[in-house]
């Protein structure tokens, strides 16, 4: 289990180092992310849900 988690962490770090093409959904998400309403992101496996959240995190984690 530990090996899987470490591999996923390394994979995530590699993905976040690469350049991304801004998608239309990115523009639409920005206006909803700032509200206090709970958001649920769904999609097939490995489609980028966690990566998308990781990219949004630095700008949205302002409340404690």
N, C-alpha and C positions, 0 to 999 in steps of 0.2 A: 504494500500500500504506500509506503514511504517513497519508494522508487517512482511510482506512478505520479504522486504529487510533485516530486522534484522535477520529473520530466515535463509535467504540465506547466510548472512555473517557468522552466527554461524556455519552453515553446512560447508561452505568453510574452516573455521578455523579448524574444526574437521577433515576434509579430509586431510588438509595439515599437520596435526600432525601424521598421520599414515604413515607407511613405504610403499614405492612403489617398485614394481618390475620394473627394467629398461626394456624398450621395444626396439625392433629393430628400431622403428620409431624415438626414442629419439636420437639414434646415427646419423641417417640420417638428422634430423632437425638441429642439431648443426651447420653443415657447411653452411646452408642456412640462419639461423637466423642472422648471423653477417653482411650480406649484407644490403645495403640501399633500396633494392627492397621491395615493399609492399607485405606482405604475407597475404593470405586468408586461414583460416583453416575452413573446412567444415566438417559436420558430423551430425548424428542424434542427437536428443535432449538427454542431460544428458550422453553423451559418454565420457566426460572429456576434452573438448576443452578448457574451461576456466581454469581448474585445470592444464592442461599442460602448459598453458601460465603463470600461477602463479608460477609454478615451474621453468620456464625459466627466469622469470623477474629479479631476483636478479643478474644473470650473464650477462644479456644483456642490462640493463638500465645504460649504462655508458656515453652515449651522452646526452647533455642538449639542 
